[in-house]
Amino acid sequence: MHSDIQWIEAIAPDMVEMLSRRYLVLRTINWMAPVGRRLLAQTLDVSERTLRTETDTLRKLDLIVTNKSGMQVTQQGKDVLLGLSHFMDELMGIRQKERQLAQRFNIKRCIIVSGDSDRQLKVFGSMGEEVNQLLQRLLPEGDNIIAVMGGHTMEHVANNLTNKLASKRELLFVPARGGVGESVAIQANTIASQMAEHTGGKFRSLFVPEQVSERTYEPLLKEPSIQEVLGIIRQANVVIHSVGDAVSMAHRRNMSEDQIKVLRQREAVGEAFGYFFDKDGNVVYRIPRIGLQIGELANMEIILAVAGGASKATAIEAYMKIAPKRTCLITDEGAANLILKK
């Protein structure tokens, strides 16, 4: 059965091509603003002459403005982008790719945002906005305990949550793991605090090193203050986490060169929750850690995995082979397109 888009393409293919081209230019200006024509042409891989035709039209339609700093999208232009977003996603095949990825990974749902977060930082914000919208639909009324991981992607997610989430809900954010040893700005404790601030919720902290020796690990678990927070974490009904490249995450966690050598020898490609896994999803290394364990995800009602960028495609695909079936993946075209090409 033909979709509305297919009927439009049948009778007016030129219109569909023009709409797609013009929308892509407008969206890219919005991501990169303020941006000059030369850089924009390089990014879109078109000639400056071709681009000038499109930008002149967008300017006449009051969708963009130009000043000494470069081109920027007007409020009217932003309204057009928002209004056309779902239609254009369907036109560009994103909805179909979402269904293909969810089926391929055998998970509950997949959401793909336009762009590649490796190249356009604003794509991180788009993934964060999708998380916010998804939580608004999925979170039950009443008490919710949300366990969150750290990382740069999670920092963007935190910045895009809104106080609408707290409507008829009591939100308590907790770090899914300890995080002393990495940059304070992206520690799970900090992310939990930011999410609470943006939503009007509350948070609890877990002040313990993520990597500790086995000798240190056991006594820490007996500390009453740590036991209390760990108890709350295990009562969480929601977890939000990311997936990272194995070697990049090893460096971020200040792992030794010997440990990194082991990861390379065992062909680790990705990491989540302190577990490193190869391309087939086999766990090849695990660091001693205090907090949520990957096996405990099965008890969660809502599981959101947020990761994008072409550089993370292999790590995402590997993790999804061991991810709980209730997982909702929020990613971008950069990662999705590479995964679907395989």
URMO-V775331 format. One record per run of one state. SS is the DSSP state (hx for helix, st for strand, lp for the rest). FROM is the first residue (numbers start at 1). TO is the last residue. Records with the same first field share a line. If there is no record, write none. Layout:
# URMO-V775331
SS = FROM-TO, FROM-TO
This chain:
# URMO-V775331
lp = 1-3, 12-12, 33-34, 36-36, 45-47, 61-63, 68-69, 74-74, 92-93, 106-108, 114-121, 139-141, 149-151, 160-162, 167-168, 176-176, 178-179, 181-183, 187-187, 200-201, 205-208, 210-213, 222-223, 235-237, 242-243, 253-256, 266-269, 273-274, 278-282, 287-290, 292-293, 300-301, 307-309, 321-326, 342-342
hx = 4-11, 13-32, 37-44, 48-60, 75-91, 94-105, 122-138, 152-159, 163-166, 184-186, 188-199, 214-221, 224-234, 246-252, 257-265, 294-299, 310-320, 333-341
st = 35-35, 64-67, 70-73, 109-113, 142-148, 169-175, 177-177, 180-180, 202-204, 209-209, 238-241, 244-245, 270-272, 275-277, 283-286, 291-291, 302-306, 327-332
